[in-house]
Amino acid sequence: MKRNQFRSFSVSINRTSLKRLVATTIISIMALFVFTGMLTSFEPGYGLASNQVHEWANNIKGEDFVYVLGMENNYFKSALPDDSDPPSLSNLAFQVATSINPEDPRSLLGRELPGFALFDGQIIVAGEGMDYTTLPVESAPPMDVIMAEREATQESLAQLEEMEKEAEQSQSTTNGEKVVHIIHSHNTESFLPELETNVPNEAFHRQINITLVGDKLAQELEKRGIGVEIEERDVQENLINRGWQYAQSYDASREFVKEAMAANENLKFFFDLHRDTIPRDMTTVTINGVEYARTVFVIGGNHNNYEQNMQLAKELHDLLEENYPGLSRGVIFKEGAGTNGRFNQDLSTNSILIEMGGIYNSLTEANRTAEAVAEVFAEYYFENEAASQQ
């Protein structure tokens, strides 16, 4: 009799547990749908976006995870540096709740001031005068302004003819192989001193533009024994023909770079040349009585190759500082939703974007800088080639 009572009691308990499990599952699914509905019902800008999660995750250092493991096993804490501090849960909670980073005042102003996101870059290496008020600014005027026919000065046209003659005399080297690829995603970017205008938004020209600086860089590299391939196709004209916007310039140039890589497997280094838009005093330096257009190396972080690309930029910056003090403004890092963040640098571990002066620099000043960059890159290239052959 007791045995039957025990069995009856056992069955009752199992049925109750099953009911609770089913009820819990149903409630959990309903709660999930309600929570998801709440997230998607927020107005734009107030929902939980993937880039916000990415920003929060970036604030968590590897040491913080070691501390968490150390809470269970003290042995893990022995791997931490002596000067490391425990993670601040209050700071993390504050950033998650407000999206404000106490160590970066731009996070406080970025959502309130129109256009402030233009300065949303991280300074990796700061050259002379580089801070968050002098970061490169990428201008995006209307396409009709970019493609408008504009008069160039007679001096600029004469300089163009001279450079074309030099290009004809230039010869490929590095054992006949072209190892450097140069492209200009914003190929119509020009320089005001070369044009019959002083309006910053009109600093664009179909011939007298940043591509001439790329030609000069190629000539100087080949003089030093490095073969160069230049993308001759017009990226901006390609945008017009396809009905694309200026912001899609890198999408258009990406196709050209991929075609070049497929056609020539010897290409090892990829340079995308641009010019900045900030004032002349920030983009110009005088070295031994000669004026140069200053450089900035820009690395995108929305891909997996950025660390290798950043290392190349750092080494070139250091060489410029050693040979031409003050010429490089530094190395900056851009990632997140407010920027392209790739600049096609995900296609190669030796790819960088270089700002060569600004709209107020002359072509002569930018060409001097191209020669300086060629000099230090040749030093870098042959040192690394010698090391790889040992």
DOVEXKOL-92675 format. One record per residue (C-alpha): chain; residue in one letter; residue number from 1; x, z, y. Coordinates in steps of 0.2 Angstrom, whole numbers. Layout:
<pts>
<mol->A | type->A | seq->NUM | east->X | up->Z | north->Y>
...
</pts>
This chain:
<pts>
<mol->A | type->M | seq->1 | east->0 | up->0 | north->0>
<mol->A | type->K | seq->2 | east->14 | up->4 | north->12>
<mol->A | type->R | seq->3 | east->23 | up->-12 | north->7>
<mol->A | type->N | seq->4 | east->8 | up->-22 | north->13>
<mol->A | type->Q | seq->5 | east->6 | up->-13 | north->29>
<mol->A | type->F | seq->6 | east->25 | up->-16 | north->33>
<mol->A | type->R | seq->7 | east->22 | up->-35 | north->30>
<mol->A | type->S | seq->8 | east->7 | up->-36 | north->41>
<mol->A | type->F | seq->9 | east->16 | up->-27 | north->55>
<mol->A | type->S | seq->10 | east->31 | up->-39 | north->53>
<mol->A | type->V | seq->11 | east->20 | up->-54 | north->55>
<mol->A | type->S | seq->12 | east->12 | up->-47 | north->70>
<mol->A | type->I | seq->13 | east->29 | up->-45 | north->79>
<mol->A | type->N | seq->14 | east->34 | up->-63 | north->75>
<mol->A | type->R | seq->15 | east->18 | up->-70 | north->82>
<mol->A | type->T | seq->16 | east->20 | up->-60 | north->98>
<mol->A | type->S | seq->17 | east->38 | up->-66 | north->100>
<mol->A | type->L | seq->18 | east->33 | up->-84 | north->98>
<mol->A | type->K | seq->19 | east->20 | up->-82 | north->111>
<mol->A | type->R | seq->20 | east->32 | up->-75 | north->123>
<mol->A | type->L | seq->21 | east->44 | up->-89 | north->120>
<mol->A | type->V | seq->22 | east->32 | up->-102 | north->122>
<mol->A | type->A | seq->23 | east->25 | up->-94 | north->138>
<mol->A | type->T | seq->24 | east->43 | up->-92 | north->145>
<mol->A | type->T | seq->25 | east->47 | up->-110 | north->142>
<mol->A | type->I | seq->26 | east->31 | up->-116 | north->150>
<mol->A | type->I | seq->27 | east->34 | up->-105 | north->165>
<mol->A | type->S | seq->28 | east->52 | up->-110 | north->167>
<mol->A | type->I | seq->29 | east->48 | up->-128 | north->167>
<mol->A | type->M | seq->30 | east->34 | up->-126 | north->180>
<mol->A | type->A | seq->31 | east->46 | up->-116 | north->190>
<mol->A | type->L | seq->32 | east->59 | up->-130 | north->189>
<mol->A | type->F | seq->33 | east->46 | up->-143 | north->195>
<mol->A | type->V | seq->34 | east->41 | up->-132 | north->209>
<mol->A | type->F | seq->35 | east->59 | up->-129 | north->214>
<mol->A | type->T | seq->36 | east->63 | up->-147 | north->213>
<mol->A | type->G | seq->37 | east->48 | up->-151 | north->223>
<mol->A | type->M | seq->38 | east->53 | up->-139 | north->237>
<mol->A | type->L | seq->39 | east->70 | up->-147 | north->238>
<mol->A | type->T | seq->40 | east->63 | up->-165 | north->240>
<mol->A | type->S | seq->41 | east->50 | up->-160 | north->252>
<mol->A | type->F | seq->42 | east->63 | up->-154 | north->266>
<mol->A | type->E | seq->43 | east->65 | up->-165 | north->281>
<mol->A | type->P | seq->44 | east->81 | up->-176 | north->281>
<mol->A | type->G | seq->45 | east->96 | up->-165 | north->286>
<mol->A | type->Y | seq->46 | east->88 | up->-149 | north->279>
<mol->A | type->G | seq->47 | east->88 | up->-153 | north->260>
<mol->A | type->L | seq->48 | east->102 | up->-149 | north->248>
<mol->A | type->A | seq->49 | east->114 | up->-164 | north->248>
<mol->A | type->S | seq->50 | east->128 | up->-168 | north->236>
<mol->A | type->N | seq->51 | east->141 | up->-168 | north->250>
<mol->A | type->Q | seq->52 | east->136 | up->-150 | north->255>
<mol->A | type->V | seq->53 | east->139 | up->-144 | north->237>
<mol->A | type->H | seq->54 | east->155 | up->-154 | north->238>
<mol->A | type->E | seq->55 | east->160 | up->-145 | north->254>
<mol->A | type->W | seq->56 | east->156 | up->-128 | north->246>
<mol->A | type->A | seq->57 | east->166 | up->-131 | north->231>
<mol->A | type->N | seq->58 | east->181 | up->-137 | north->241>
<mol->A | type->N | seq->59 | east->181 | up->-119 | north->249>
<mol->A | type->I | seq->60 | east->183 | up->-111 | north->232>
<mol->A | type->K | seq->61 | east->202 | up->-111 | north->227>
<mol->A | type->G | seq->62 | east->210 | up->-111 | north->210>
<mol->A | type->E | seq->63 | east->216 | up->-93 | north->213>
<mol->A | type->D | seq->64 | east->198 | up->-88 | north->215>
<mol->A | type->F | seq->65 | east->194 | up->-93 | north->197>
<mol->A | type->V | seq->66 | east->210 | up->-84 | north->191>
<mol->A | type->Y | seq->67 | east->203 | up->-68 | north->199>
<mol->A | type->V | seq->68 | east->187 | up->-70 | north->190>
<mol->A | type->L | seq->69 | east->196 | up->-71 | north->174>
<mol->A | type->G | seq->70 | east->207 | up->-57 | north->178>
<mol->A | type->M | seq->71 | east->191 | up->-46 | north->180>
<mol->A | type->E | seq->72 | east->190 | up->-47 | north->161>
<mol->A | type->N | seq->73 | east->208 | up->-48 | north->157>
<mol->A | type->N | seq->74 | east->221 | up->-41 | north->169>
<mol->A | type->Y | seq->75 | east->234 | up->-52 | north->161>
<mol->A | type->F | seq->76 | east->228 | up->-67 | north->171>
<mol->A | type->K | seq->77 | east->231 | up->-58 | north->187>
<mol->A | type->S | seq->78 | east->250 | up->-58 | north->183>
<mol->A | type->A | seq->79 | east->250 | up->-77 | north->186>
<mol->A | type->L | seq->80 | east->244 | up->-75 | north->204>
<mol->A | type->P | seq->81 | east->257 | up->-76 | north->219>
<mol->A | type->D | seq->82 | east->262 | up->-59 | north->226>
<mol->A | type->D | seq->83 | east->254 | up->-63 | north->243>
<mol->A | type->S | seq->84 | east->237 | up->-69 | north->236>
<mol->A | type->D | seq->85 | east->221 | up->-60 | north->241>
<mol->A | type->P | seq->86 | east->205 | up->-58 | north->232>
<mol->A | type->P | seq->87 | east->191 | up->-71 | north->236>
<mol->A | type->S | seq->88 | east->180 | up->-66 | north->250>
<mol->A | type->L | seq->89 | east->162 | up->-66 | north->244>
<mol->A | type->S | seq->90 | east->155 | up->-63 | north->261>
<mol->A | type->N | seq->91 | east->164 | up->-78 | north->269>
<mol->A | type->L | seq->92 | east->158 | up->-89 | north->255>
<mol->A | type->A | seq->93 | east->141 | up->-83 | north->256>
<mol->A | type->F | seq->94 | east->141 | up->-85 | north->275>
<mol->A | type->Q | seq->95 | east->147 | up->-103 | north->273>
<mol->A | type->V | seq->96 | east->134 | up->-107 | north->260>
<mol->A | type->A | seq->97 | east->120 | up->-100 | north->271>
<mol->A | type->T | seq->98 | east->126 | up->-108 | north->287>
<mol->A | type->S | seq->99 | east->138 | up->-122 | north->283>
<mol->A | type->I | seq->100 | east->150 | up->-115 | north->295>
<mol->A | type->N | seq->101 | east->168 | up->-113 | north->291>
<mol->A | type->P | seq->102 | east->175 | up->-98 | north->301>
<mol->A | type->E | seq->103 | east->192 | up->-106 | north->300>
<mol->A | type->D | seq->104 | east->186 | up->-123 | north->307>
<mol->A | type->P | seq->105 | east->177 | up->-122 | north->324>
<mol->A | type->R | seq->106 | east->172 | up->-140 | north->322>
<mol->A | type->S | seq->107 | east->159 | up->-135 | north->308>
<mol->A | type->L | seq->108 | east->150 | up->-125 | north->322>
<mol->A | type->L | seq->109 | east->149 | up->-140 | north->334>
<mol->A | type->G | seq->110 | east->148 | up->-154 | north->322>
<mol->A | type->R | seq->111 | east->129 | up->-154 | north->319>
<mol->A | type->E | seq->112 | east->125 | up->-150 | north->337>
<mol->A | type->L | seq->113 | east->135 | up->-163 | north->347>
<mol->A | type->P | seq->114 | east->131 | up->-181 | north->345>
<mol->A | type->G | seq->115 | east->146 | up->-191 | north->339>
<mol->A | type->F | seq->116 | east->156 | up->-176 | north->335>
<mol->A | type->A | seq->117 | east->157 | up->-181 | north->317>
<mol->A | type->L | seq->118 | east->170 | up->-195 | north->323>
<mol->A | type->F | seq->119 | east->183 | up->-181 | north->323>
<mol->A | type->D | seq->120 | east->179 | up->-175 | north->306>
<mol->A | type->G | seq->121 | east->196 | up->-177 | north->298>
<mol->A | type->Q | seq->122 | east->209 | up->-165 | north->292>
<mol->A | type->I | seq->123 | east->227 | up->-165 | north->299>
<mol->A | type->I | seq->124 | east->239 | up->-165 | north->284>
<mol->A | type->V | seq->125 | east->255 | up->-168 | north->294>
<mol->A | type->A | seq->126 | east->254 | up->-166 | north->313>
<mol->A | type->G | seq->127 | east->266 | up->-176 | north->323>
<mol->A | type->E | seq->128 | east->270 | up->-172 | north->341>
<mol->A | type->G | seq->129 | east->254 | up->-170 | north->351>
<mol->A | type->M | seq->130 | east->243 | up->-172 | north->336>
<mol->A | type->D | seq->131 | east->228 | up->-160 | north->336>
<mol->A | type->Y | seq->132 | east->209 | up->-161 | north->332>
<mol->A | type->T | seq->133 | east->206 | up->-168 | north->350>
<mol->A | type->T | seq->134 | east->218 | up->-183 | north->347>
<mol->A | type->L | seq->135 | east->212 | up->-189 | north->330>
<mol->A | type->P | seq->136 | east->210 | up->-208 | north->328>
<mol->A | type->V | seq->137 | east->193 | up->-215 | north->333>
<mol->A | type->E | seq->138 | east->186 | up->-230 | north->324>
<mol->A | type->S | seq->139 | east->176 | up->-240 | north->336>
<mol->A | type->A | seq->140 | east->161 | up->-250 | north->330>
<mol->A | type->P | seq->141 | east->155 | up->-262 | north->345>
<mol->A | type->P | seq->142 | east->141 | up->-274 | north->342>
<mol->A | type->M | seq->143 | east->146 | up->-289 | north->331>
<mol->A | type->D | seq->144 | east->143 | up->-301 | north->346>
<mol->A | type->V | seq->145 | east->156 | up->-292 | north->356>
<mol->A | type->I | seq->146 | east->168 | up->-293 | north->342>
<mol->A | type->M | seq->147 | east->166 | up->-312 | north->339>
<mol->A | type->A | seq->148 | east->164 | up->-317 | north->358>
<mol->A | type->E | seq->149 | east->177 | up->-329 | north->364>
<mol->A | type->R | seq->150 | east->188 | up->-320 | north->376>
<mol->A | type->E | seq->151 | east->202 | up->-326 | north->387>
<mol->A | type->A | seq->152 | east->220 | up->-321 | north->382>
<mol->A | type->T | seq->153 | east->234 | up->-320 | north->394>
<mol->A | type->Q | seq->154 | east->247 | up->-334 | north->395>
<mol->A | type->E | seq->155 | east->261 | up->-322 | north->390>
<mol->A | type->S | seq->156 | east->251 | up->-318 | north->374>
<mol->A | type->L | seq->157 | east->248 | up->-336 | north->369>
<mol->A | type->A | seq->158 | east->267 | up->-339 | north->372>
<mol->A | type->Q | seq->159 | east->271 | up->-325 | north->361>
<mol->A | type->L | seq->160 | east->259 | up->-331 | north->348>
<mol->A | type->E | seq->161 | east->268 | up->-348 | north->347>
<mol->A | type->E | seq->162 | east->285 | up->-339 | north->346>
<mol->A | type->M | seq->163 | east->279 | up->-328 | north->331>
<mol->A | type->E | seq->164 | east->273 | up->-343 | north->322>
<mol->A | type->K | seq->165 | east->290 | up->-351 | north->323>
<mol->A | type->E | seq->166 | east->298 | up->-336 | north->316>
<mol->A | type->A | seq->167 | east->285 | up->-335 | north->302>
<mol->A | type->E | seq->168 | east->290 | up->-353 | north->297>
<mol->A | type->Q | seq->169 | east->308 | up->-347 | north->296>
<mol->A | type->S | seq->170 | east->304 | up->-332 | north->286>
<mol->A | type->Q | seq->171 | east->308 | up->-332 | north->267>
<mol->A | type->S | seq->172 | east->302 | up->-322 | north->252>
<mol->A | type->T | seq->173 | east->314 | up->-310 | north->244>
<mol->A | type->T | seq->174 | east->314 | up->-296 | north->231>
<mol->A | type->N | seq->175 | east->320 | up->-308 | north->218>
<mol->A | type->G | seq->176 | east->307 | up->-321 | north->224>
<mol->A | type->E | seq->177 | east->293 | up->-308 | north->221>
<mol->A | type->K | seq->178 | east->280 | up->-302 | north->234>
<mol->A | type->V | seq->179 | east->278 | up->-284 | north->232>
<mol->A | type->V | seq->180 | east->269 | up->-279 | north->248>
<mol->A | type->H | seq->181 | east->251 | up->-284 | north->253>
<mol->A | type->I | seq->182 | east->246 | up->-283 | north->271>
<mol->A | type->I | seq->183 | east->227 | up->-284 | north->276>
<mol->A | type->H | seq->184 | east->217 | up->-281 | north->292>
<mol->A | type->S | seq->185 | east->200 | up->-275 | north->288>
<mol->A | type->H | seq->186 | east->196 | up->-275 | north->307>
<mol->A | type->N | seq->187 | east->206 | up->-291 | north->310>
<mol->A | type->T | seq->188 | east->199 | up->-294 | north->328>
<mol->A | type->E | seq->189 | east->205 | up->-278 | north->335>
<mol->A | type->S | seq->190 | east->216 | up->-282 | north->350>
<mol->A | type->F | seq->191 | east->225 | up->-274 | north->365>
<mol->A | type->L | seq->192 | east->219 | up->-274 | north->383>
<mol->A | type->P | seq->193 | east->236 | up->-279 | north->391>
<mol->A | type->E | seq->194 | east->235 | up->-295 | north->381>
<mol->A | type->L | seq->195 | east->217 | up->-300 | north->387>
<mol->A | type->E | seq->196 | east->209 | up->-305 | north->403>
<mol->A | type->T | seq->197 | east->198 | up->-289 | north->403>
<mol->A | type->N | seq->198 | east->201 | up->-271 | north->406>
<mol->A | type->V | seq->199 | east->185 | up->-265 | north->397>
<mol->A | type->P | seq->200 | east->189 | up->-255 | north->381>
<mol->A | type->N | seq->201 | east->174 | up->-262 | north->371>
<mol->A | type->E | seq->202 | east->180 | up->-279 | north->374>
<mol->A | type->A | seq->203 | east->197 | up->-277 | north->366>
<mol->A | type->F | seq->204 | east->194 | up->-290 | north->353>
<mol->A | type->H | seq->205 | east->201 | up->-307 | north->350>
<mol->A | type->R | seq->206 | east->200 | up->-321 | north->337>
<mol->A | type->Q | seq->207 | east->219 | up->-325 | north->338>
<mol->A | type->I | seq->208 | east->228 | up->-312 | north->349>
<mol->A | type->N | seq->209 | east->225 | up->-296 | north->338>
<mol->A | type->I | seq->210 | east->231 | up->-284 | north->326>
<mol->A | type->T | seq->211 | east->235 | up->-298 | north->313>
<mol->A | type->L | seq->212 | east->250 | up->-303 | north->324>
<mol->A | type->V | seq->213 | east->257 | up->-285 | north->321>
<mol->A | type->G | seq->214 | east->255 | up->-288 | north->303>
<mol->A | type->D | seq->215 | east->264 | up->-304 | north->304>
<mol->A | type->K | seq->216 | east->278 | up->-295 | north->313>
<mol->A | type->L | seq->217 | east->279 | up->-282 | north->300>
<mol->A | type->A | seq->218 | east->280 | up->-295 | north->286>
<mol->A | type->Q | seq->219 | east->294 | up->-304 | north->295>
<mol->A | type->E | seq->220 | east->304 | up->-288 | north->297>
<mol->A | type->L | seq->221 | east->301 | up->-283 | north->279>
<mol->A | type->E | seq->222 | east->307 | up->-300 | north->273>
<mol->A | type->K | seq->223 | east->322 | up->-299 | north->284>
<mol->A | type->R | seq->224 | east->327 | up->-283 | north->274>
<mol->A | type->G | seq->225 | east->324 | up->-291 | north->257>
<mol->A | type->I | seq->226 | east->306 | up->-286 | north->254>
<mol->A | type->G | seq->227 | east->294 | up->-300 | north->249>
<mol->A | type->V | seq->228 | east->277 | up->-299 | north->258>
<mol->A | type->E | seq->229 | east->260 | up->-307 | north->255>
<mol->A | type->I | seq->230 | east->248 | up->-307 | north->270>
<mol->A | type->E | seq->231 | east->229 | up->-309 | north->268>
<mol->A | type->E | seq->232 | east->225 | up->-324 | north->280>
<mol->A | type->R | seq->233 | east->206 | up->-324 | north->278>
<mol->A | type->D | seq->234 | east->196 | up->-318 | north->292>
<mol->A | type->V | seq->235 | east->187 | up->-302 | north->286>
<mol->A | type->Q | seq->236 | east->175 | up->-301 | north->302>
<mol->A | type->E | seq->237 | east->170 | up->-319 | north->300>
<mol->A | type->N | seq->238 | east->166 | up->-315 | north->282>
<mol->A | type->L | seq->239 | east->155 | up->-301 | north->288>
<mol->A | type->I | seq->240 | east->146 | up->-313 | north->300>
<mol->A | type->N | seq->241 | east->143 | up->-326 | north->286>
<mol->A | type->R | seq->242 | east->136 | up->-313 | north->274>
<mol->A | type->G | seq->243 | east->125 | up->-304 | north->287>
<mol->A | type->W | seq->244 | east->134 | up->-288 | north->284>
<mol->A | type->Q | seq->245 | east->137 | up->-274 | north->297>
<mol->A | type->Y | seq->246 | east->154 | up->-269 | north->304>
<mol->A | type->A | seq->247 | east->153 | up->-253 | north->294>
<mol->A | type->Q | seq->248 | east->155 | up->-264 | north->278>
<mol->A | type->S | seq->249 | east->172 | up->-271 | north->284>
<mol->A | type->Y | seq->250 | east->180 | up->-262 | north->270>
<mol->A | type->D | seq->251 | east->168 | up->-269 | north->257>
<mol->A | type->A | seq->252 | east->173 | up->-286 | north->262>
<mol->A | type->S | seq->253 | east->191 | up->-283 | north->263>
<mol->A | type->R | seq->254 | east->190 | up->-274 | north->246>
<mol->A | type->E | seq->255 | east->185 | up->-291 | north->238>
<mol->A | type->F | seq->256 | east->201 | up->-299 | north->245>
<mol->A | type->V | seq->257 | east->212 | up->-285 | north->239>
<mol->A | type->K | seq->258 | east->205 | up->-286 | north->222>
<mol->A | type->E | seq->259 | east->208 | up->-305 | north->221>
<mol->A | type->A | seq->260 | east->226 | up->-303 | north->227>
<mol->A | type->M | seq->261 | east->229 | up->-290 | north->214>
<mol->A | type->A | seq->262 | east->222 | up->-301 | north->201>
<mol->A | type->A | seq->263 | east->232 | up->-316 | north->206>
<mol->A | type->N | seq->264 | east->249 | up->-307 | north->208>
<mol->A | type->E | seq->265 | east->253 | up->-292 | north->197>
<mol->A | type->N | seq->266 | east->269 | up->-289 | north->206>
<mol->A | type->L | seq->267 | east->261 | up->-282 | north->221>
<mol->A | type->K | seq->268 | east->265 | up->-263 | north->222>
<mol->A | type->F | seq->269 | east->261 | up->-258 | north->240>
<mol->A | type->F | seq->270 | east->246 | up->-261 | north->251>
<mol->A | type->F | seq->271 | east->245 | up->-258 | north->270>
<mol->A | type->D | seq->272 | east->229 | up->-260 | north->280>
<mol->A | type->L | seq->273 | east->234 | up->-261 | north->298>
<mol->A | type->H | seq->274 | east->222 | up->-256 | north->313>
<mol->A | type->R | seq->275 | east->224 | up->-250 | north->331>
<mol->A | type->D | seq->276 | east->216 | up->-235 | north->339>
<mol->A | type->T | seq->277 | east->205 | up->-233 | north->354>
<mol->A | type->I | seq->278 | east->211 | up->-217 | north->362>
<mol->A | type->P | seq->279 | east->221 | up->-216 | north->379>
<mol->A | type->R | seq->280 | east->238 | up->-223 | north->381>
<mol->A | type->D | seq->281 | east->247 | up->-207 | north->384>
<mol->A | type->M | seq->282 | east->242 | up->-202 | north->366>
<mol->A | type->T | seq->283 | east->247 | up->-218 | north->358>
<mol->A | type->T | seq->284 | east->263 | up->-222 | north->367>
<mol->A | type->V | seq->285 | east->281 | up->-214 | north->365>
<mol->A | type->T | seq->286 | east->297 | up->-218 | north->374>
<mol->A | type->I | seq->287 | east->313 | up->-218 | north->363>
<mol->A | type->N | seq->288 | east->330 | up->-221 | north->370>
<mol->A | type->G | seq->289 | east->321 | up->-229 | north->386>
<mol->A | type->V | seq->290 | east->310 | up->-241 | north->376>
<mol->A | type->E | seq->291 | east->291 | up->-239 | north->374>
<mol->A | type->Y | seq->292 | east->283 | up->-240 | north->356>
<mol->A | type->A | seq->293 | east->265 | up->-239 | north->350>
<mol->A | type->R | seq->294 | east->263 | up->-223 | north->340>
<mol->A | type->T | seq->295 | east->257 | up->-224 | north->322>
<mol->A | type->V | seq->296 | east->245 | up->-213 | north->312>
<mol->A | type->F | seq->297 | east->244 | up->-213 | north->293>
<mol->A | type->V | seq->298 | east->226 | up->-212 | north->287>
<mol->A | type->I | seq->299 | east->222 | up->-207 | north->269>
<mol->A | type->G | seq->300 | east->204 | up->-207 | north->262>
<mol->A | type->G | seq->301 | east->199 | up->-193 | north->250>
<mol->A | type->N | seq->302 | east->184 | up->-200 | north->241>
<mol->A | type->H | seq->303 | east->193 | up->-206 | north->226>
<mol->A | type->N | seq->304 | east->206 | up->-200 | north->213>
<mol->A | type->N | seq->305 | east->222 | up->-208 | north->220>
<mol->A | type->Y | seq->306 | east->222 | up->-199 | north->236>
<mol->A | type->E | seq->307 | east->236 | up->-187 | north->232>
<mol->A | type->Q | seq->308 | east->248 | up->-201 | north->227>
<mol->A | type->N | seq->309 | east->244 | up->-211 | north->243>
<mol->A | type->M | seq->310 | east->246 | up->-195 | north->253>
<mol->A | type->Q | seq->311 | east->263 | up->-192 | north->247>
<mol->A | type->L | seq->312 | east->268 | up->-210 | north->252>
<mol->A | type->A | seq->313 | east->261 | up->-207 | north->269>
<mol->A | type->K | seq->314 | east->271 | up->-191 | north->271>
<mol->A | type->E | seq->315 | east->287 | up->-198 | north->266>
<mol->A | type->L | seq->316 | east->285 | up->-213 | north->278>
<mol->A | type->H | seq->317 | east->281 | up->-200 | north->292>
<mol->A | type->D | seq->318 | east->296 | up->-190 | north->288>
<mol->A | type->L | seq->319 | east->307 | up->-205 | north->288>
<mol->A | type->L | seq->320 | east->300 | up->-211 | north->305>
<mol->A | type->E | seq->321 | east->303 | up->-193 | north->312>
<mol->A | type->E | seq->322 | east->321 | up->-194 | north->306>
<mol->A | type->N | seq->323 | east->324 | up->-211 | north->314>
<mol->A | type->Y | seq->324 | east->312 | up->-213 | north->328>
<mol->A | type->P | seq->325 | east->307 | up->-195 | north->333>
<mol->A | type->G | seq->326 | east->289 | up->-194 | north->340>
<mol->A | type->L | seq->327 | east->284 | up->-212 | north->334>
<mol->A | type->S | seq->328 | east->272 | up->-205 | north->321>
<mol->A | type->R | seq->329 | east->257 | up->-195 | north->326>
<mol->A | type->G | seq->330 | east->256 | up->-188 | north->308>
<mol->A | type->V | seq->331 | east->245 | up->-190 | north->293>
<mol->A | type->I | seq->332 | east->227 | up->-187 | north->293>
<mol->A | type->F | seq->333 | east->214 | up->-185 | north->278>
<mol->A | type->K | seq->334 | east->196 | up->-191 | north->279>
<mol->A | type->E | seq->335 | east->183 | up->-188 | north->266>
<mol->A | type->G | seq->336 | east->164 | up->-184 | north->265>
<mol->A | type->A | seq->337 | east->148 | up->-193 | north->270>
<mol->A | type->G | seq->338 | east->153 | up->-196 | north->288>
<mol->A | type->T | seq->339 | east->167 | up->-209 | north->284>
<mol->A | type->N | seq->340 | east->171 | up->-223 | north->272>
<mol->A | type->G | seq->341 | east->183 | up->-211 | north->263>
<mol->A | type->R | seq->342 | east->191 | up->-224 | north->252>
<mol->A | type->F | seq->343 | east->198 | up->-238 | north->263>
<mol->A | type->N | seq->344 | east->201 | up->-247 | north->247>
<mol->A | type->Q | seq->345 | east->215 | up->-235 | north->243>
<mol->A | type->D | seq->346 | east->207 | up->-231 | north->226>
<mol->A | type->L | seq->347 | east->213 | up->-248 | north->220>
<mol->A | type->S | seq->348 | east->232 | up->-243 | north->221>
<mol->A | type->T | seq->349 | east->242 | up->-227 | north->221>
<mol->A | type->N | seq->350 | east->253 | up->-235 | north->235>
<mol->A | type->S | seq->351 | east->240 | up->-239 | north->247>
<mol->A | type->I | seq->352 | east->239 | up->-233 | north->265>
<mol->A | type->L | seq->353 | east->230 | up->-237 | north->282>
<mol->A | type->I | seq->354 | east->241 | up->-237 | north->297>
<mol->A | type->E | seq->355 | east->235 | up->-236 | north->315>
<mol->A | type->M | seq->356 | east->248 | up->-246 | north->325>
<mol->A | type->G | seq->357 | east->245 | up->-240 | north->343>
<mol->A | type->G | seq->358 | east->229 | up->-241 | north->353>
<mol->A | type->I | seq->359 | east->219 | up->-253 | north->365>
<mol->A | type->Y | seq->360 | east->231 | up->-249 | north->380>
<mol->A | type->N | seq->361 | east->247 | up->-253 | north->371>
<mol->A | type->S | seq->362 | east->254 | up->-270 | north->373>
<mol->A | type->L | seq->363 | east->258 | up->-282 | north->358>
<mol->A | type->T | seq->364 | east->276 | up->-280 | north->362>
<mol->A | type->E | seq->365 | east->275 | up->-261 | north->360>
<mol->A | type->A | seq->366 | east->266 | up->-263 | north->344>
<mol->A | type->N | seq->367 | east->278 | up->-276 | north->337>
<mol->A | type->R | seq->368 | east->293 | up->-264 | north->341>
<mol->A | type->T | seq->369 | east->283 | up->-251 | north->330>
<mol->A | type->A | seq->370 | east->281 | up->-264 | north->316>
<mol->A | type->E | seq->371 | east->300 | up->-266 | north->316>
<mol->A | type->A | seq->372 | east->303 | up->-248 | north->315>
<mol->A | type->V | seq->373 | east->290 | up->-246 | north->301>
<mol->A | type->A | seq->374 | east->299 | up->-260 | north->291>
<mol->A | type->E | seq->375 | east->315 | up->-252 | north->293>
<mol->A | type->V | seq->376 | east->310 | up->-235 | north->286>
<mol->A | type->F | seq->377 | east->299 | up->-243 | north->273>
<mol->A | type->A | seq->378 | east->314 | up->-253 | north->267>
<mol->A | type->E | seq->379 | east->324 | up->-238 | north->266>
<mol->A | type->Y | seq->380 | east->311 | up->-229 | north->256>
<mol->A | type->Y | seq->381 | east->308 | up->-244 | north->244>
<mol->A | type->F | seq->382 | east->326 | up->-248 | north->239>
<mol->A | type->E | seq->383 | east->330 | up->-229 | north->237>
<mol->A | type->N | seq->384 | east->315 | up->-228 | north->225>
<mol->A | type->E | seq->385 | east->319 | up->-244 | north->216>
<mol->A | type->A | seq->386 | east->337 | up->-238 | north->213>
<mol->A | type->A | seq->387 | east->330 | up->-221 | north->206>
<mol->A | type->S | seq->388 | east->318 | up->-230 | north->195>
<mol->A | type->Q | seq->389 | east->332 | up->-241 | north->187>
<mol->A | type->Q | seq->390 | east->343 | up->-226 | north->183>
</pts>
